[in-house]
């Protein structure tokens, strides 16, 4: 099993690149916004219940994918320090049943602000408010790499989604590029 842990701030291109990887290599998708949306129908975003259920749901899905040898792309907004224990739980859930490729997507704040209200984002239950994005960028370290793992870092303002997917595919043994 291979887990591609694709992370970066909102509007960095995670969904677009995840979809390219799924099409090129047959990966299944576990999308950040999908689990968020499923739980906010019952519990408010960011509440203690929301956070606990969301984290447990994601860990259960990743762990079962590892047990069943299902290759998976997981999209995530990583906050430095805040999400370190969750990343540790992901590593533990995969265990020796698979490998994890951590891919950080970055781009300048101005690019994120330009993308945040794109029509493509409005078609999904995703963040589209520039003020909320600015607050997140100002209060959380969303541009920091996960410090205790090896990261492939890609700048999505310099590379197209296809180029990013190709660079990721180059890191996957046995997959056609």
C-alpha positions in Angstrom: 0.0 0.0 0.0 1.2 3.5 -0.8 -0.3 6.5 0.9 0.4 9.9 -0.8 0.0 12.4 2.0 -0.6 15.6 0.0 -0.7 18.6 2.2 -0.7 22.4 1.9 -2.8 25.5 2.6 -6.3 25.9 1.2 -6.1 26.7 -2.6 -2.6 25.2 -3.0 -4.0 22.7 -5.6 -4.4 19.5 -3.5 -7.7 18.3 -5.0 -6.5 19.0 -8.6 -3.3 17.1 -8.1 -5.0 14.3 -6.2 -7.4 13.8 -9.1 -4.5 13.7 -11.6 -2.8 11.0 -9.4 -5.9 9.0 -9.2 -6.3 9.1 -13.0 -2.7 8.3 -13.7 -2.0 5.6 -11.1 -5.4 4.4 -10.0 -5.2 5.7 -6.5 -8.3 6.1 -4.4 -9.0 9.5 -2.9 -9.5 10.5 0.7 -10.2 14.3 0.5 -9.9 16.6 3.5 -13.0 18.6 2.6 -15.2 15.5 2.2 -14.7 14.3 5.8 -15.1 17.8 7.0 -18.4 18.2 5.2 -19.7 14.8 6.4 -19.3 15.9 10.1 -20.3 19.5 9.9 -23.9 18.4 9.3 -23.9 17.3 12.9 -21.1 19.1 14.8 -19.7 22.6 14.2 -16.4 22.8 12.4 -13.6 23.0 14.9 -15.6 21.8 17.9 -14.1 19.2 20.1 -16.6 16.6 18.8 -15.9 17.5 15.2 -12.1 17.3 15.7 -12.2 14.0 17.5 -14.6 12.3 15.0 -12.9 13.7 12.0 -9.4 12.5 13.1 -10.7 9.1 14.1 -12.6 8.7 10.8 -9.5 9.5 8.7 -7.3 7.2 10.8 -9.8 4.4 10.4 -10.0 4.8 6.6 -6.2 5.0 6.2 -5.7 2.0 8.5 -8.2 -0.1 6.6 -6.7 1.0 3.3 -3.3 -0.2 4.6 -4.8 -3.5 5.7 -6.5 -4.0 2.3 -3.5 -2.8 0.3 -5.4 0.1 -1.3 -3.2 2.8 -2.7 -4.6 6.2 -1.4 -4.1 9.9 -1.9 -5.0 11.8 1.3 -5.3 15.6 1.1 -4.7 17.6 4.3 -4.2 21.1 5.6 -1.2 20.7 8.0 -0.7 23.2 10.8 2.8 23.1 12.2 2.8 21.8 15.8 -1.0 21.6 15.9 -1.3 18.5 13.7 1.9 16.6 14.6 0.1 14.0 16.7 -2.3 13.3 13.9 0.5 12.8 11.5 2.0 10.4 14.0 -1.3 8.5 14.1 -1.3 8.3 10.3 2.2 6.8 10.3 1.2 4.3 13.0 -2.0 3.4 11.0 0.0 2.5 7.9 2.7 0.8 10.0 4.7 -1.9 8.1 1.8 -2.6 5.7 2.7 0.2 3.4 4.7 3.3 2.7 3.9 7.0 2.9 5.1 9.7 0.5 4.7 13.1 2.2 4.2 15.8 -0.5 4.0 19.5 0.6 2.3 21.9 -1.9 3.3 25.5 -1.5 2.7 28.8 -3.3 2.8 32.5 -2.5 0.0 34.0 -0.4 -1.0 36.2 -3.4 -1.6 33.1 -5.5 -3.6 31.4 -2.8 -5.8 34.6 -2.4 -6.3 34.7 -6.2 -7.4 31.0 -6.3 -9.5 30.9 -3.1 -12.7 32.1 -4.8 -12.3 30.2 -8.1 -15.4 28.6 -9.5 -13.8 25.2 -9.3 -13.6 25.6 -5.5 -17.3 26.6 -5.2 -18.3 23.4 -6.8 -17.1 21.5 -3.7 -17.7 22.1 0.0 -14.4 24.1 0.2 -13.2 27.3 1.8 -13.8 30.2 -0.6 -13.6 33.2 1.7 -10.5 35.4 1.4 -10.8 36.8 4.9 -11.0 33.4 6.5 -8.0 32.3 4.4 -6.0 35.4 5.5 -6.9 34.7 9.1 -5.7 31.1 8.8 -2.4 32.1 7.1 -1.8 34.7 9.8 -2.6 32.5 12.8 -1.3 29.1 11.8 1.9 27.9 10.2 0.4 26.4 7.1 3.5 26.8 5.0 5.8 24.8 7.3 6.9 21.3 6.2 6.2 18.4 8.5 9.5 18.4 10.5 9.9 14.7 11.4 9.3 13.2 7.9 11.0 13.4 4.6 9.0 15.7 2.3 8.8 16.3 -1.4 8.0 20.0 -1.7 6.4 21.4 -4.9 5.5 25.0 -5.7 2.2 25.0 -7.5 2.7 28.6 -8.7 5.7 27.3 -10.7 4.5 23.9 -11.8 1.2 22.8 -13.4 -1.0 20.1 -11.8 0.2 17.7 -14.4 3.9 18.5 -13.7 3.3 18.1 -10.0 1.6 14.7 -10.5 4.5 13.6 -12.8 7.1 14.6 -10.1 5.2 12.7 -7.5 4.9 9.7 -9.9 8.7 9.7 -10.3 8.9 8.9 -6.6 6.7 5.9 -6.9 8.5 2.6 -7.7 6.9 0.5 -10.3 4.4 3.2 -11.5 4.4 4.5 -15.0 5.1 8.2 -15.4 
